[in-house]
Amino acid sequence: MRDLAVVIVAAGKGERLGASSPKAFVALAGKPLLAHALENVAAVTRLNQVVISAPESHLSETRALLAQVQLAPEVTSSVVVGGETRQQSVANALAELNEKSIVVLVHDSARALASEALFNSVTEAVLESGSGVIPTLQVVDTIKKVAETQVLETVDRSELAIAQTPQGFLTSKLIGAYAHASADYTDDAATYQAFGGSVVSVPGEANAFKITTPQDLAAAERLFAANLRTGIGTDTHRFGTTGSLKLAAIDWQELPALEGHSDGDAVAHAVVDALLAAAGLGDIGSNFGVDRPEYAGASGEVFIRATVELLAEKGFKVVNVSVQVISNKPKIGPRRSEAEETMSELVGAPVTIGATTTDGLGFLGNSEGIAAVATALISGGNHLAKDRLNS
């Protein structure tokens, strides 16, 4: 049954974050915070509707992000203009809910790493209890009550909890609470309780922390950076009899082209395989193989750009790539800097290139072709680092 609506509040200015754009559009691991939140929402069970409350200045950007998310065909989605306060932004979004949405979860885009499992947990608790439900974390620090600089007393932390989002409610009850709100509350649970509703808690998540300051954003980046993956790629081509050699995405006019379905750029192809292997996305054949006529004769640059885009879609960022060329010719040394600069620009990360020979052994030693071996280091991934933190 699809009876769940999720309201995402994304209208905050993010002044404490010190960013030049609204907080929801600040980049985390190469993507806006809102994009990360949407990816997890899209995986939530029972989802029927998504409504985003966004800054008026960023409505088109919000719709574009929403369009990129793979929502089930039966899930409706919309974007509304946010208000001057969080409470008004939520009220504007609630007005968009349809009659199928029995339960509504209100979520802050600033808690971009809250998992789909947390959304599902809150939803089930609402359905079971009929109450408002919020995820909470235990307070572990000693809490003091302070007046200016004077410490007055130690507060019993066993009675305290850190509130998170998503916060869930029966839709009709939350709409009623907002309709009768007489004050501006800092979260939906407080608005709901002021209307006489009861609220219970479920365990929250450490990674559902609110990204408010530059330090918070740095902590979130470290979650992705900690997820490092490596891959190895190789490629080998023989020299042909026509054309000119393309290697490391630069031309070597003194040598004939390498044979292959595309341009035979062994360095570029090895790099592509290494990147795809690191991300667990197959290889060059499965992504750009001979069964794809549009890639016949394509340059290695085309494959690299397409691969980097594919990794970015999955939340990966290239850290660096290293390539070893195995051949008697061409001599890499004189043009090493040019080759490394060209490849680094294509990959969007440092690429180093070395060269060796086989001391006259085999077809490479006979100058019949060129082989390349590449290793790639990438970081991130849409769910990998977040899943590890929740385990």
Solvent accessible surface area in square Angstrom, and as a share of the most:
residue,aa,sasa,rsa
1,M,170,0.76
2,R,90,0.33
3,D,4,0.02
4,L,0,0.00
5,A,0,0.00
6,V,0,0.00
7,V,0,0.00
8,I,0,0.00
9,V,15,0.09
10,A,1,0.01
11,A,20,0.16
12,G,40,0.39
13,K,144,0.61
14,G,10,0.09
15,E,138,0.62
16,R,174,0.64
17,L,10,0.05
18,G,67,0.64
19,A,40,0.31
20,S,130,0.84
21,S,35,0.22
22,P,22,0.14
23,K,23,0.10
24,A,1,0.01
25,F,27,0.11
26,V,16,0.09
27,A,57,0.44
28,L,0,0.00
29,A,14,0.11
30,G,68,0.65
31,K,29,0.12
32,P,34,0.22
33,L,0,0.00
34,L,0,0.00
35,A,10,0.08
36,H,0,0.00
37,A,2,0.01
38,L,1,0.00
39,E,37,0.17
40,N,3,0.02
41,V,1,0.00
42,A,28,0.21
43,A,56,0.43
44,V,6,0.03
45,T,82,0.48
46,R,62,0.23
47,L,2,0.01
48,N,5,0.03
49,Q,9,0.04
50,V,0,0.00
51,V,0,0.00
52,I,0,0.00
53,S,0,0.00
54,A,0,0.00
55,P,19,0.12
56,E,126,0.57
57,S,86,0.56
58,H,35,0.16
59,L,31,0.16
60,S,78,0.50
61,E,76,0.34
62,T,0,0.00
63,R,123,0.45
64,A,49,0.38
65,L,23,0.11
66,L,15,0.07
67,A,87,0.68
68,Q,135,0.60
69,V,23,0.13
70,Q,170,0.76
71,L,36,0.18
72,A,30,0.23
73,P,136,0.85
74,E,97,0.44
75,V,15,0.09
76,T,71,0.41
77,S,50,0.33
78,S,33,0.21
79,V,19,0.11
80,V,20,0.11
81,V,62,0.36
82,G,16,0.15
83,G,25,0.24
84,E,167,0.75
85,T,59,0.34
86,R,55,0.20
87,Q,26,0.11
88,Q,86,0.38
89,S,2,0.01
90,V,0,0.00
91,A,34,0.26
92,N,46,0.23
93,A,0,0.00
94,L,8,0.04
95,A,88,0.68
96,E,80,0.36
97,L,26,0.13
98,N,43,0.22
99,E,155,0.70
100,K,126,0.54
101,S,5,0.03
102,I,87,0.44
103,V,0,0.00
104,V,0,0.00
105,L,0,0.00
106,V,0,0.00
107,H,1,0.00
108,D,15,0.08
109,S,4,0.03
110,A,6,0.05
111,R,29,0.10
112,A,1,0.01
113,L,2,0.01
114,A,1,0.01
115,S,7,0.05
116,E,48,0.21
117,A,63,0.49
118,L,6,0.03
119,F,0,0.00
120,N,39,0.20
121,S,45,0.29
122,V,0,0.00
123,T,2,0.01
124,E,71,0.32
125,A,17,0.14
126,V,0,0.00
127,L,63,0.31
128,E,146,0.65
129,S,57,0.37
130,G,23,0.22
131,S,17,0.11
132,G,0,0.00
133,V,0,0.00
134,I,22,0.11
135,P,0,0.00
136,T,24,0.14
137,L,53,0.27
138,Q,146,0.65
139,V,15,0.09
140,V,113,0.65
141,D,96,0.50
142,T,83,0.49
143,I,57,0.29
144,K,103,0.44
145,K,107,0.45
146,V,77,0.44
147,A,48,0.37
148,E,173,0.78
149,T,133,0.78
150,Q,115,0.51
151,V,82,0.47
152,L,97,0.48
153,E,91,0.41
154,T,77,0.45
155,V,48,0.28
156,D,81,0.42
157,R,104,0.38
158,S,94,0.61
159,E,143,0.64
160,L,71,0.35
161,A,62,0.48
162,I,87,0.44
163,A,39,0.30
164,Q,2,0.01
165,T,5,0.03
166,P,0,0.00
167,Q,2,0.01
168,G,0,0.00
169,F,0,0.00
170,L,41,0.20
171,T,11,0.06
172,S,86,0.56
173,K,92,0.39
174,L,0,0.00
175,I,71,0.36
176,G,17,0.16
177,A,1,0.01
178,Y,25,0.10
179,A,80,0.62
180,H,127,0.57
181,A,36,0.28
182,S,111,0.71
183,A,51,0.39
184,D,93,0.48
185,Y,62,0.23
186,T,124,0.72
187,D,31,0.16
188,D,0,0.00
189,A,5,0.04
190,A,32,0.25
191,T,2,0.01
192,Y,5,0.02
193,Q,100,0.44
194,A,63,0.49
195,F,94,0.39
196,G,69,0.66
197,G,19,0.19
198,S,70,0.45
199,V,33,0.19
200,V,66,0.38
201,S,67,0.43
202,V,21,0.12
203,P,115,0.72
204,G,16,0.15
205,E,23,0.10
206,A,68,0.52
207,N,1,0.01
208,A,0,0.00
209,F,55,0.23
210,K,77,0.33
211,I,1,0.01
212,T,17,0.10
213,T,43,0.25
214,P,68,0.43
215,Q,130,0.58
216,D,38,0.20
217,L,34,0.17
218,A,44,0.34
219,A,32,0.25
220,A,0,0.00
221,E,63,0.28
222,R,150,0.55
223,L,32,0.16
224,F,5,0.02
225,A,54,0.42
226,A,67,0.52
227,N,18,0.09
228,L,100,0.50
229,R,73,0.27
230,T,103,0.60
231,G,6,0.06
232,I,116,0.59
233,G,3,0.03
234,T,80,0.47
235,D,29,0.15
236,T,68,0.39
237,H,32,0.14
238,R,132,0.48
239,F,28,0.12
240,G,15,0.14
241,T,132,0.76
242,T,105,0.61
243,G,63,0.61
244,S,42,0.27
245,L,0,0.00
246,K,42,0.18
247,L,0,0.00
248,A,3,0.02
249,A,8,0.06
250,I,14,0.07
251,D,67,0.35
252,W,3,0.01
253,Q,134,0.59
254,E,122,0.55
255,L,20,0.10
256,P,44,0.28
257,A,26,0.20
258,L,8,0.04
259,E,86,0.38
260,G,45,0.43
261,H,71,0.32
262,S,16,0.10
263,D,28,0.14
264,G,0,0.00
265,D,0,0.00
266,A,0,0.00
267,V,0,0.00
268,A,0,0.00
269,H,10,0.04
270,A,0,0.00
271,V,0,0.00
272,V,0,0.00
273,D,23,0.12
274,A,0,0.00
275,L,0,0.00
276,L,0,0.00
277,A,47,0.37
278,A,2,0.01
279,A,8,0.06
280,G,54,0.52
281,L,42,0.21
282,G,45,0.43
283,D,69,0.36
284,I,35,0.18
285,G,42,0.40
286,S,84,0.54
287,N,31,0.16
288,F,16,0.07
289,G,11,0.11
290,V,116,0.67
291,D,113,0.58
292,R,90,0.33
293,P,105,0.66
294,E,107,0.48
295,Y,30,0.12
296,A,61,0.47
297,G,56,0.54
298,A,17,0.13
299,S,31,0.20
300,G,1,0.01
301,E,43,0.19
302,V,63,0.36
303,F,5,0.02
304,I,0,0.00
305,R,124,0.45
306,A,28,0.22
307,T,0,0.00
308,V,38,0.22
309,E,111,0.50
310,L,44,0.22
311,L,1,0.01
312,A,51,0.40
313,E,114,0.51
314,K,87,0.37
315,G,2,0.02
316,F,19,0.08
317,K,133,0.56
318,V,13,0.08
319,V,58,0.33
320,N,56,0.29
321,V,0,0.00
322,S,47,0.30
323,V,3,0.02
324,Q,71,0.31
325,V,1,0.00
326,I,36,0.18
327,S,11,0.07
328,N,42,0.21
329,K,76,0.32
330,P,9,0.06
331,K,142,0.60
332,I,8,0.04
333,G,41,0.40
334,P,115,0.72
335,R,68,0.25
336,R,89,0.33
337,S,88,0.57
338,E,78,0.35
339,A,1,0.01
340,E,41,0.18
341,E,124,0.55
342,T,36,0.21
343,M,0,0.00
344,S,29,0.19
345,E,143,0.64
346,L,22,0.11
347,V,3,0.02
348,G,65,0.63
349,A,12,0.09
350,P,85,0.54
351,V,4,0.03
352,T,74,0.43
353,I,7,0.04
354,G,20,0.19
355,A,49,0.38
356,T,59,0.34
357,T,62,0.36
358,T,39,0.22
359,D,130,0.67
360,G,48,0.46
361,L,132,0.66
362,G,50,0.48
363,F,85,0.35
364,L,21,0.10
365,G,11,0.10
366,N,96,0.49
367,S,35,0.23
368,E,73,0.33
369,G,0,0.00
370,I,0,0.00
371,A,11,0.09
372,A,0,0.00
373,V,53,0.31
374,A,0,0.00
375,T,63,0.37
376,A,3,0.03
377,L,47,0.23
378,I,0,0.00
379,S,13,0.08
380,G,2,0.02
381,G,1,0.01
382,N,23,0.12
383,H,68,0.30
384,L,71,0.35
385,A,0,0.00
386,K,4,0.02
387,D,74,0.38
388,R,113,0.41
389,L,71,0.36
390,N,60,0.31
391,S,126,0.81
